């Protein structure tokens, strides 16, 4: 082999290596969510993606797929686990179908508020759950406030007694089904994008969601009453595929983590502000707002708490409540 040929071959190899590196750096990551483009989550993720791109000098560029374009919850999660989707944001306990112990944090009235949730996630339980997420091929990057879930219906809910027999739409998530059953309602799982039509056509009488979601999805157009049941402090876990994460450089990882923290403040500020404003906005739209005593709702949850503690250990829920 001539010296000239060897030099040419070496240069070609260097060139191909550089092209591969440029290709990897220029990869457009997929970020899939269930939320619609009008939602606060969507806006916060846009801000996160822009910040990650800025901090990484353009190396982390993300295409956002909202409104279940790439599938519902379980379909998105499965694709994240396989590395086909790089990032997502789902309810923190929503992966309880894969990690059963997440049901503890999801059970209604266990978490008092978002700060309480963060204390739990930062503690032994949260660290254990991070390890469980990792076993499923998913990495928890951050947890954002999503609002406190409330109940809308076509009749007034002044007490738990008014929930009896109500056809209440719930996600196909155990702990929210538990809430409906404990309150005396009939849980009817309906896909998120079909809830408006289900309410409009009386397939269900009511639904439960955070106030910003009720507003974004315009459920107030097909409901007449809002009951502040405050049964669940909702959150969004910003997740990355472990396969994607392992392929990132330290610089890229730092950019993503910093961007997620920046977007958390943007998200949380918007949610808190909107929650304050939405009660008056709903009233102006003709929605009757009631504040039923939540103590009977909490009492009704006790058999469900016991069932979980029988499975996950005596005092497991009590330990979370105390944090």
C-alpha positions as a printed NumPy array, in Angstrom:
array([[  0.   ,   0.   ,   0.   ],
       [  1.443,   3.325,  -1.006],
       [  1.95 ,   6.161,   1.43 ],
       [ -0.409,   8.311,  -0.609],
       [ -3.108,   5.634,  -0.519],
       [ -2.69 ,   5.151,   3.242],
       [ -3.019,   8.881,   3.82 ],
       [ -6.114,   9.003,   1.638],
       [ -7.716,   6.069,   3.443],
       [ -6.934,   7.615,   6.839],
       [ -8.442,  10.914,   5.748],
       [-11.559,   9.102,   4.527],
       [-11.959,   7.347,   7.875],
       [-11.55 ,  10.632,   9.754],
       [-14.099,  12.231,   7.451],
       [-16.641,   9.461,   7.981],
       [-16.138,   9.654,  11.766],
       [-16.681,  13.406,  11.705],
       [-19.8  ,  13.005,   9.575],
       [-21.175,  10.4  ,  12.01 ],
       [-20.527,  12.72 ,  14.937],
       [-22.224,  15.586,  13.133],
       [-25.161,  13.345,  12.288],
       [-25.533,  12.25 ,  15.942],
       [-25.291,  15.838,  17.121],
       [-27.874,  16.955,  14.586],
       [-30.37 ,  14.205,  15.453],
       [-33.887,  15.501,  16.069],
       [-35.282,  13.883,  19.193],
       [-38.96 ,  12.96 ,  19.562],
       [-40.929,  14.394,  22.497],
       [-44.47 ,  12.932,  22.612],
       [-47.261,  13.982,  24.998],
       [-50.978,  13.479,  25.46 ],
       [-51.608,  17.182,  26.074],
       [-52.931,  19.509,  23.37 ],
       [-51.035,  22.51 ,  21.904],
       [-53.146,  24.93 ,  23.962],
       [-52.124,  23.366,  27.266],
       [-49.663,  24.713,  29.795],
       [-47.678,  21.476,  29.591],
       [-47.214,  21.974,  25.86 ],
       [-46.069,  25.581,  26.332],
       [-43.625,  24.583,  29.07 ],
       [-42.163,  21.791,  26.965],
       [-41.695,  24.204,  24.062],
       [-39.754,  26.43 ,  26.48 ],
       [-37.766,  23.419,  27.718],
       [-36.851,  22.376,  24.191],
       [-35.757,  25.882,  23.254],
       [-33.616,  26.147,  26.386],
       [-32.062,  22.708,  25.83 ],
       [-31.209,  23.67 ,  22.265],
       [-29.642,  26.922,  23.453],
       [-27.634,  25.313,  26.256],
       [-26.398,  22.499,  24.012],
       [-25.435,  24.887,  21.19 ],
       [-27.982,  23.225,  18.924],
       [-27.04 ,  19.624,  19.719],
       [-30.372,  18.838,  21.432],
       [-33.117,  19.635,  18.957],
       [-36.551,  18.183,  19.595],
       [-39.7  ,  17.641,  17.551],
       [-42.834,  17.818,  19.728],
       [-45.798,  15.519,  19.074],
       [-48.841,  16.644,  21.147],
       [-52.451,  15.38 ,  21.384],
       [-51.569,  11.665,  21.428],
       [-50.278,  11.838,  17.852],
       [-47.949,   8.927,  18.617],
       [-50.421,   7.035,  20.816],
       [-52.074,   7.113,  24.218],
       [-50.313,   6.783,  27.567],
       [-49.28 ,   3.146,  27.372],
       [-48.339,   3.325,  23.698],
       [-46.12 ,   6.364,  24.329],
       [-44.494,   4.799,  27.386],
       [-43.758,   1.583,  25.493],
       [-42.103,   3.529,  22.683],
       [-40.045,   5.476,  25.232],
       [-38.918,   2.213,  26.815],
       [-37.845,   0.954,  23.396],
       [-36.07 ,   4.211,  22.512],
       [-38.444,   4.92 ,  19.619],
       [-39.624,   8.063,  21.448],
       [-36.922,   9.974,  23.302],
       [-38.881,  12.088,  25.801],
       [-42.371,  12.341,  27.223],
       [-44.283,  13.91 ,  30.131],
       [-46.886,  11.759,  31.859],
       [-48.618,  11.82 ,  35.225],
       [-46.028,  10.828,  37.848],
       [-48.042,   7.829,  39.13 ],
       [-49.536,   6.917,  35.73 ],
       [-46.988,   4.164,  35.134],
       [-48.454,   2.23 ,  38.067],
       [-49.522,  -0.449,  35.568],
       [-45.784,  -1.22 ,  35.259],
       [-44.638,  -0.083,  38.718],
       [-47.472,  -1.059,  41.11 ],
       [-45.978,   0.788,  44.113],
       [-46.688,   4.098,  42.354],
       [-50.307,   3.506,  43.354],
       [-49.354,   4.65 ,  46.854],
       [-48.536,   8.175,  45.684],
       [-51.533,   8.254,  43.39 ],
       [-54.191,   7.262,  45.877],
       [-56.544,  10.234,  46.427],
       [-55.89 ,  12.51 ,  49.423],
       [-52.48 ,  10.963,  50.226],
       [-50.625,  14.034,  48.897],
       [-51.603,  17.38 ,  50.448],
       [-50.05 ,  19.746,  47.888],
       [-47.223,  20.039,  45.348],
       [-44.564,  20.888,  47.969],
       [-45.575,  17.768,  49.883],
       [-45.236,  15.775,  46.664],
       [-41.696,  17.091,  46.109],
       [-40.721,  16.093,  49.662],
       [-41.975,  12.579,  49.022],
       [-40.155,  12.32 ,  45.691],
       [-36.912,  13.597,  47.269],
       [-37.181,  11.031,  50.08 ],
       [-36.652,   7.259,  50.269],
       [-39.854,   6.46 ,  48.393],
       [-38.951,   8.735,  45.476],
       [-35.423,   7.327,  45.242],
       [-36.838,   3.821,  45.181],
       [-39.262,   4.799,  42.43 ],
       [-36.445,   6.34 ,  40.367],
       [-34.729,   2.955,  40.438],
       [-37.968,   1.244,  39.406],
       [-38.427,   3.662,  36.499],
       [-34.869,   2.895,  35.397],
       [-35.607,  -0.844,  35.44 ],
       [-38.423,  -0.106,  32.987],
       [-36.039,   1.702,  30.639],
       [-37.2  ,   5.171,  31.665],
       [-35.405,   8.   ,  33.489],
       [-37.215,  10.635,  35.586],
       [-35.742,  14.058,  34.735],
       [-38.098,  16.302,  36.713],
       [-41.622,  16.512,  38.142],
       [-43.858,  19.515,  37.42 ],
       [-47.113,  20.664,  39.006],
       [-50.119,  19.882,  36.826],
       [-52.913,  21.182,  39.025],
       [-55.253,  19.684,  41.58 ],
       [-57.96 ,  17.43 ,  40.187],
       [-61.553,  18.61 ,  40.612],
       [-64.903,  17.191,  39.519],
       [-67.327,  18.585,  36.93 ],
       [-70.868,  17.287,  36.518],
       [-74.327,  18.096,  35.234],
       [-75.711,  18.431,  38.765],
       [-74.565,  20.058,  41.983],
       [-72.2  ,  18.095,  44.226],
       [-72.703,  19.546,  47.694],
       [-71.638,  16.425,  49.561],
       [-70.334,  12.936,  48.936],
       [-73.948,  11.722,  48.905],
       [-74.494,  13.582,  45.613],
       [-71.85 ,  11.403,  43.939],
       [-73.91 ,   8.235,  44.349],
       [-74.692,   6.585,  41.006],
       [-72.932,   9.309,  38.983],
       [-71.377,   8.046,  35.745],
       [-67.943,   9.591,  36.201],
       [-65.34 ,   9.487,  33.462],
       [-61.947,   8.47 ,  34.788],
       [-58.724,   7.552,  33.032],
       [-58.039,   3.827,  33.056],
       [-55.896,   4.363,  36.156],
       [-56.545,   2.371,  39.328],
       [-56.283,   5.172,  41.889],
       [-58.706,   7.468,  40.057],
       [-61.114,   4.584,  39.604],
       [-60.759,   4.058,  43.378],
       [-61.804,   7.673,  43.973],
       [-64.968,   7.273,  41.896],
       [-65.914,   3.996,  43.565],
       [-65.168,   5.237,  47.084],
       [-67.347,   8.287,  46.483],
       [-70.235,   6.093,  45.305],
       [-69.956,   6.969,  41.598],
       [-69.718,   4.576,  38.676],
       [-66.293,   4.932,  37.029],
       [-66.386,   4.9  ,  33.226],
       [-62.91 ,   4.874,  31.609],
       [-62.898,   6.977,  28.413],
       [-59.898,   7.95 ,  26.262],
       [-58.769,  11.507,  26.962],
       [-59.466,  12.868,  23.471],
       [-63.015,  11.413,  23.596],
       [-64.094,  12.925,  26.924],
       [-65.78 ,  16.031,  25.453],
       [-67.98 ,  13.92 ,  23.171],
       [-68.778,  11.472,  25.993],
       [-69.968,  14.393,  28.143],
       [-71.882,  15.976,  25.274],
       [-73.728,  12.745,  24.41 ],
       [-74.402,  11.762,  28.054],
       [-72.262,   8.637,  27.879],
       [-70.953,   9.994,  31.174],
       [-72.421,  12.534,  33.616],
       [-69.152,  14.072,  34.716],
       [-65.378,  13.91 ,  34.743],
       [-62.447,  14.867,  36.967],
       [-59.335,  16.768,  35.927],
       [-57.179,  19.719,  36.976],
       [-58.761,  23.131,  36.316],
       [-56.367,  24.069,  33.465],
       [-57.274,  20.84 ,  31.663],
       [-60.986,  21.502,  32.136],
       [-60.419,  24.897,  30.58 ],
       [-58.142,  23.8  ,  27.719],
       [-60.446,  20.947,  26.695],
       [-63.519,  23.226,  27.06 ],
       [-65.371,  20.724,  29.24 ],
       [-67.219,  23.705,  30.733],
       [-69.217,  23.854,  27.474],
       [-70.858,  20.497,  28.239],
       [-70.982,  20.641,  32.061],
       [-72.911,  22.889,  34.435],
       [-71.291,  22.31 ,  37.827],
       [-67.791,  22.231,  39.304],
       [-67.138,  20.594,  42.679],
       [-63.833,  21.401,  44.384],
       [-63.156,  17.866,  45.59 ],
       [-59.355,  18.442,  45.687],
       [-58.887,  14.701,  45.548],
       [-55.556,  14.43 ,  43.772],
       [-52.507,  16.668,  43.35 ],
       [-51.6  ,  16.051,  39.728],
       [-48.079,  16.236,  38.381],
       [-46.17 ,  15.614,  35.182],
       [-43.065,  13.485,  35.266],
       [-40.704,  14.557,  32.5  ],
       [-39.176,  11.306,  31.297],
       [-36.367,  10.263,  28.988],
       [-35.745,   6.922,  27.368],
       [-32.774,   5.256,  29.068],
       [-31.568,   4.228,  25.62 ],
       [-31.619,   7.854,  24.504],
       [-30.065,   9.08 ,  27.75 ],
       [-27.135,   6.695,  27.513],
       [-26.419,   8.006,  24.008],
       [-26.173,  11.645,  25.119],
       [-22.947,  13.387,  26.03 ],
       [-22.517,  14.928,  29.488],
       [-22.984,  18.35 ,  27.922],
       [-26.249,  17.278,  26.325],
       [-27.514,  15.69 ,  29.544],
       [-26.711,  18.819,  31.541],
       [-28.513,  20.938,  28.952],
       [-31.634,  18.766,  29.169],
       [-31.678,  18.711,  32.987],
       [-31.142,  22.455,  33.302],
       [-33.791,  23.097,  30.676],
       [-36.259,  20.871,  32.537],
       [-35.692,  22.815,  35.768],
       [-36.115,  26.133,  33.983],
       [-39.319,  24.912,  32.352],
       [-40.598,  23.625,  35.705],
       [-40.786,  27.172,  37.056],
       [-42.439,  28.408,  33.866],
       [-44.953,  25.568,  34.031],
       [-45.705,  25.84 ,  37.746],
       [-46.115,  29.617,  37.689],
       [-48.593,  29.338,  34.816],
       [-50.574,  26.548,  36.488],
       [-50.86 ,  28.315,  39.862],
       [-51.85 ,  31.602,  38.231],
       [-54.401,  29.913,  36.016],
       [-55.96 ,  27.947,  38.869],
       [-56.562,  31.16 ,  40.781],
       [-58.144,  32.824,  37.758],
       [-60.189,  29.907,  36.461],
       [-62.681,  29.663,  39.325],
       [-63.968,  33.168,  38.539],
       [-63.785,  32.482,  34.817],
       [-65.934,  29.37 ,  35.157],
       [-68.468,  31.245,  37.279],
       [-68.704,  33.927,  34.591],
       [-69.416,  31.198,  32.056],
       [-72.391,  30.083,  34.128],
       [-70.771,  27.175,  35.956],
       [-71.985,  26.656,  39.526],
       [-69.033,  26.054,  41.877],
       [-69.482,  24.08 ,  45.1  ],
       [-67.052,  23.199,  47.904],
       [-68.179,  19.897,  49.442],
       [-66.648,  18.808,  52.732],
       [-63.735,  16.56 ,  51.743],
       [-63.496,  14.772,  55.12 ],
       [-66.137,  12.141,  54.161],
       [-64.289,  11.593,  50.868],
       [-61.047,  10.95 ,  52.769],
       [-62.842,   8.62 ,  55.183],
       [-64.3  ,   6.691,  52.257],
       [-60.768,   6.063,  50.968],
       [-59.638,   4.186,  54.097],
       [-60.581,   0.675,  52.828],
       [-58.577,   1.391,  49.661],
       [-55.592,   2.552,  51.744],
       [-55.775,  -0.648,  53.794],
       [-55.831,  -2.789,  50.665],
       [-52.667,  -1.077,  49.4  ],
       [-50.922,  -1.32 ,  52.767],
       [-51.747,  -5.032,  52.884],
       [-49.897,  -5.315,  49.571],
       [-47.008,  -2.894,  50.034],
       [-46.481,  -2.988,  53.78 ],
       [-48.186,  -1.765,  56.934],
       [-47.823,   1.986,  57.347],
       [-46.629,   2.567,  53.781],
       [-49.288,   5.178,  53.089],
       [-49.035,   6.669,  56.577],
       [-45.291,   7.188,  56.006],
       [-45.979,   9.2  ,  52.849],
       [-48.67 ,  11.306,  54.512],
       [-46.224,  12.286,  57.306],
       [-43.427,  13.478,  55.007]])
